[in-house]
Amino acid sequence: MPLTTQTNDPSSVGTIPDNANISGSATANLNINSVSLTDAGAYICIVSGESSAPAILTI
């Protein structure tokens, strides 16, 4: 299944309220089989077409 990922500034630590938008976020593609230092950050992963809660992935 394709993933929709959004990046967030890793230097900004806090909580994400329900139904929140992350300011400064942008759609990105991340290949979790091949990551590098340039991919560092926190990603919110939502499986397209699913209504489950998103997963937060930190690289």
KOLMAR-286596 format. One record per atom (N, C-alpha, C): atom name; x, y, z. Coordinates in Angstrom, 2 decimals, decimal comma. Layout:
N
@atom = CA xx = X yy = Y zz = Z
...
END
This chain:
59
@atom = N xx = 0,84 yy = -1,18 zz = 0,00
@atom = CA xx = 0,00 yy = 0,00 zz = 0,00
@atom = C xx = 0,88 yy = 1,24 zz = 0,00
@atom = N xx = 0,50 yy = 2,24 zz = -0,77
@atom = CA xx = 1,31 yy = 3,47 zz = -0,77
@atom = C xx = 1,17 yy = 4,23 zz = 0,54
@atom = N xx = 2,23 yy = 4,91 zz = 0,91
@atom = CA xx = 2,21 yy = 5,72 zz = 2,13
@atom = C xx = 2,23 yy = 7,20 zz = 1,76
@atom = N xx = 1,44 yy = 7,99 zz = 2,45
@atom = CA xx = 1,53 yy = 9,44 zz = 2,35
@atom = C xx = 2,31 yy = 9,90 zz = 3,56
@atom = N xx = 3,43 yy = 10,56 zz = 3,33
@atom = CA xx = 4,27 yy = 10,97 zz = 4,46
@atom = C xx = 4,39 yy = 12,47 zz = 4,51
@atom = N xx = 4,49 yy = 12,99 zz = 5,71
@atom = CA xx = 4,71 yy = 14,41 zz = 5,91
@atom = C xx = 5,92 yy = 14,57 zz = 6,81
@atom = N xx = 6,74 yy = 15,55 zz = 6,51
@atom = CA xx = 7,91 yy = 15,78 zz = 7,34
@atom = C xx = 7,63 yy = 16,89 zz = 8,34
@atom = N xx = 8,30 yy = 16,81 zz = 9,46
@atom = CA xx = 8,17 yy = 17,82 zz = 10,50
@atom = C xx = 9,57 yy = 18,18 zz = 10,97
@atom = N xx = 9,76 yy = 19,40 zz = 11,38
@atom = CA xx = 11,06 yy = 19,86 zz = 11,87
@atom = C xx = 11,48 yy = 19,05 zz = 13,09
@atom = N xx = 12,56 yy = 18,26 zz = 13,00
@atom = CA xx = 12,94 yy = 17,41 zz = 14,14
@atom = C xx = 13,40 yy = 18,19 zz = 15,36
@atom = N xx = 13,70 yy = 19,48 zz = 15,20
@atom = CA xx = 14,12 yy = 20,27 zz = 16,36
@atom = C xx = 12,92 yy = 20,77 zz = 17,15
@atom = N xx = 11,73 yy = 20,60 zz = 16,61
@atom = CA xx = 10,50 yy = 21,04 zz = 17,28
@atom = C xx = 9,86 yy = 19,83 zz = 17,96
@atom = N xx = 9,99 yy = 19,75 zz = 19,27
@atom = CA xx = 9,47 yy = 18,61 zz = 20,01
@atom = C xx = 8,24 yy = 19,04 zz = 20,79
@atom = N xx = 7,20 yy = 18,24 zz = 20,75
@atom = CA xx = 5,98 yy = 18,56 zz = 21,48
@atom = C xx = 4,93 yy = 17,51 zz = 21,20
@atom = N xx = 3,70 yy = 17,84 zz = 21,49
@atom = CA xx = 2,62 yy = 16,90 zz = 21,25
@atom = C xx = 1,81 yy = 17,35 zz = 20,04
@atom = N xx = 1,16 yy = 16,41 zz = 19,40
@atom = CA xx = 0,33 yy = 16,70 zz = 18,25
@atom = C xx = -1,12 yy = 16,45 zz = 18,65
@atom = N xx = -1,94 yy = 17,51 zz = 18,77
@atom = CA xx = -3,34 yy = 17,31 zz = 19,15
@atom = C xx = -4,12 yy = 16,60 zz = 18,05
@atom = N xx = -5,24 yy = 15,99 zz = 18,42
@atom = CA xx = -6,10 yy = 15,32 zz = 17,44
@atom = C xx = -6,50 yy = 16,29 zz = 16,34
@atom = N xx = -6,53 yy = 15,79 zz = 15,11
@atom = CA xx = -6,96 yy = 16,54 zz = 13,93
@atom = C xx = -6,11 yy = 17,79 zz = 13,67
@atom = N xx = -4,87 yy = 17,78 zz = 14,13
@atom = CA xx = -4,02 yy = 18,96 zz = 13,96
@atom = C xx = -3,33 yy = 18,95 zz = 12,60
@atom = N xx = -3,02 yy = 20,11 zz = 12,13
@atom = CA xx = -2,15 yy = 20,27 zz = 10,97
@atom = C xx = -0,79 yy = 20,71 zz = 11,48
@atom = N xx = 0,26 yy = 20,20 zz = 10,89
@atom = CA xx = 1,61 yy = 20,57 zz = 11,30
@atom = C xx = 2,08 yy = 21,69 zz = 10,39
@atom = N xx = 2,32 yy = 22,85 zz = 10,96
@atom = CA xx = 2,75 yy = 23,98 zz = 10,14
@atom = C xx = 4,11 yy = 23,67 zz = 9,53
@atom = N xx = 4,27 yy = 24,05 zz = 8,30
@atom = CA xx = 5,52 yy = 23,82 zz = 7,61
@atom = C xx = 5,68 yy = 22,41 zz = 7,07
@atom = N xx = 4,65 yy = 21,60 zz = 7,17
@atom = CA xx = 4,77 yy = 20,22 zz = 6,68
@atom = C xx = 4,71 yy = 20,19 zz = 5,16
@atom = N xx = 5,28 yy = 19,17 zz = 4,62
@atom = CA xx = 5,27 yy = 19,01 zz = 3,17
@atom = C xx = 5,19 yy = 17,53 zz = 2,84
@atom = N xx = 4,53 yy = 17,22 zz = 1,76
@atom = CA xx = 4,46 yy = 15,82 zz = 1,33
@atom = C xx = 5,84 yy = 15,38 zz = 0,86
@atom = N xx = 6,24 yy = 14,20 zz = 1,26
@atom = CA xx = 7,56 yy = 13,69 zz = 0,91
@atom = C xx = 7,47 yy = 12,19 zz = 0,66
@atom = N xx = 8,46 yy = 11,67 zz = 0,00
@atom = CA xx = 8,56 yy = 10,23 zz = -0,20
@atom = C xx = 9,75 yy = 9,73 zz = 0,60
@atom = N xx = 9,58 yy = 8,61 zz = 1,28
@atom = CA xx = 10,66 yy = 8,04 zz = 2,07
@atom = C xx = 10,73 yy = 6,55 zz = 1,81
@atom = N xx = 11,88 yy = 6,09 zz = 1,37
@atom = CA xx = 12,12 yy = 4,67 zz = 1,19
@atom = C xx = 12,76 yy = 4,15 zz = 2,47
@atom = N xx = 11,99 yy = 3,44 zz = 3,30
@atom = CA xx = 12,51 yy = 3,01 zz = 4,60
@atom = C xx = 13,57 yy = 1,92 zz = 4,48
@atom = N xx = 13,76 yy = 1,39 zz = 3,27
@atom = CA xx = 14,82 yy = 0,41 zz = 3,06
@atom = C xx = 16,15 yy = 1,08 zz = 2,74
@atom = N xx = 16,13 yy = 2,39 zz = 2,52
@atom = CA xx = 17,35 yy = 3,10 zz = 2,16
@atom = C xx = 17,27 yy = 4,53 zz = 2,69
@atom = N xx = 17,67 yy = 4,73 zz = 3,94
@atom = CA xx = 17,63 yy = 6,06 zz = 4,54
@atom = C xx = 19,04 yy = 6,58 zz = 4,78
@atom = N xx = 19,17 yy = 7,90 zz = 4,82
@atom = CA xx = 20,46 yy = 8,52 zz = 5,09
@atom = C xx = 20,25 yy = 9,69 zz = 6,04
@atom = N xx = 21,34 yy = 10,36 zz = 6,40
@atom = CA xx = 21,24 yy = 11,51 zz = 7,30
@atom = C xx = 20,35 yy = 12,61 zz = 6,74
@atom = N xx = 20,27 yy = 12,72 zz = 5,42
@atom = CA xx = 19,41 yy = 13,76 zz = 4,83
@atom = C xx = 17,93 yy = 13,46 zz = 5,04
@atom = N xx = 17,59 yy = 12,23 zz = 5,41
@atom = CA xx = 16,20 yy = 11,85 zz = 5,67
@atom = C xx = 15,81 yy = 12,05 zz = 7,13
@atom = N xx = 16,75 yy = 12,50 zz = 7,96
@atom = CA xx = 16,49 yy = 12,61 zz = 9,40
@atom = C xx = 15,31 yy = 13,52 zz = 9,68
@atom = N xx = 14,48 yy = 13,10 zz = 10,62
@atom = CA xx = 13,31 yy = 13,90 zz = 11,01
@atom = C xx = 12,20 yy = 12,99 zz = 11,49
@atom = N xx = 11,06 yy = 13,58 zz = 11,72
@atom = CA xx = 9,89 yy = 12,82 zz = 12,15
@atom = C xx = 8,89 yy = 12,80 zz = 11,00
@atom = N xx = 8,37 yy = 11,64 zz = 10,71
@atom = CA xx = 7,41 yy = 11,47 zz = 9,63
@atom = C xx = 6,10 yy = 10,94 zz = 10,19
@atom = N xx = 4,99 yy = 11,50 zz = 9,74
@atom = CA xx = 3,68 yy = 10,96 zz = 10,07
@atom = C xx = 3,23 yy = 10,16 zz = 8,86
@atom = N xx = 3,02 yy = 8,86 zz = 9,07
@atom = CA xx = 2,69 yy = 7,97 zz = 7,97
@atom = C xx = 1,22 yy = 7,58 zz = 8,04
@atom = N xx = 0,51 yy = 7,84 zz = 6,96
@atom = CA xx = -0,90 yy = 7,49 zz = 6,87
@atom = C xx = -1,07 yy = 6,58 zz = 5,66
@atom = N xx = -1,65 yy = 5,41 zz = 5,86
@atom = CA xx = -1,88 yy = 4,50 zz = 4,75
@atom = C xx = -3,07 yy = 5,01 zz = 3,96
@atom = N xx = -2,87 yy = 5,23 zz = 2,67
@atom = CA xx = -3,93 yy = 5,77 zz = 1,82
@atom = C xx = -5,17 yy = 4,89 zz = 1,87
@atom = N xx = -6,32 yy = 5,52 zz = 2,04
@atom = CA xx = -7,58 yy = 4,80 zz = 2,04
@atom = C xx = -7,96 yy = 4,16 zz = 3,35
@atom = N xx = -7,14 yy = 4,32 zz = 4,38
@atom = CA xx = -7,43 yy = 3,74 zz = 5,69
@atom = C xx = -7,81 yy = 4,85 zz = 6,66
@atom = N xx = -8,61 yy = 4,49 zz = 7,67
@atom = CA xx = -9,05 yy = 5,49 zz = 8,64
@atom = C xx = -8,39 yy = 5,31 zz = 10,01
@atom = N xx = -7,42 yy = 4,42 zz = 10,09
@atom = CA xx = -6,74 yy = 4,19 zz = 11,36
@atom = C xx = -5,85 yy = 5,38 zz = 11,72
@atom = N xx = -5,45 yy = 5,44 zz = 12,98
@atom = CA xx = -4,59 yy = 6,53 zz = 13,43
@atom = C xx = -3,24 yy = 6,46 zz = 12,71
@atom = N xx = -2,65 yy = 7,61 zz = 12,42
@atom = CA xx = -1,35 yy = 7,61 zz = 11,74
@atom = C xx = -0,24 yy = 7,12 zz = 12,65
@atom = N xx = 0,81 yy = 6,62 zz = 12,04
@atom = CA xx = 2,00 yy = 6,20 zz = 12,78
@atom = C xx = 3,04 yy = 7,30 zz = 12,69
@atom = N xx = 3,76 yy = 7,53 zz = 13,76
@atom = CA xx = 4,84 yy = 8,52 zz = 13,75
@atom = C xx = 6,16 yy = 7,76 zz = 13,69
@atom = N xx = 6,92 yy = 8,04 zz = 12,66
@atom = CA xx = 8,20 yy = 7,37 zz = 12,42
@atom = C xx = 9,30 yy = 8,41 zz = 12,57
@atom = N xx = 10,26 yy = 8,13 zz = 13,44
@atom = CA xx = 11,39 yy = 9,04 zz = 13,63
@atom = C xx = 12,65 yy = 8,43 zz = 13,03
@atom = N xx = 13,31 yy = 9,16 zz = 12,17
@atom = CA xx = 14,55 yy = 8,70 zz = 11,52
@atom = C xx = 15,70 yy = 9,47 zz = 12,14
END
